[in-house]
């Protein structure tokens, strides 16, 4: 029985020594790895530095002019083409979302034509649109891209058209 215990103790010591040896191997390997990771880039940088100081390499670098031509499949090239096509479509567009002022909405044609005349007198050079959808006449004023501009025009018209309101509509884009 004693030889078995001695063998067991001997195996335990060997196991402890094996673990300590592996820990030192791991530490040693990690230190070597860190030194290697630090030394290689540093060596490459100093080598490039000294090479750049040589006159012949500086002359070679200045005489060579390489131009970069991206592949037609490059993401940037495709994105530029798409953005250019969107810009072309926007340039060709004549209608956009905007605002108009609804001056009159009712069944009387005479009141609609009077509202149109009054709008022309109050705000010169304005676009006044008249539409008829049975049985209603509608008189709308302006092509406003921003609601604040429509509010300013509504303020001018409020004395003549107390029931005028701002409506959201597709308006003509002016160049």
Secondary structure, DSSP 8 states (H G I E B T S, - for coil): -HHHHHHHHHHHHHHHHHHHHHHHHHHHHHHHHHHHHHHHHHHHHHHHHHHHHSHHHHHHHHH--------TT-HHHHHHHHHHHHHHHHHH--EEEEEEEEEEEES-HHHHHHHHHHHHHHSTT--EEEEEETTEEEEEEEEESSHHHHHHHHHHHTTT-TT-EEEEEEEE---
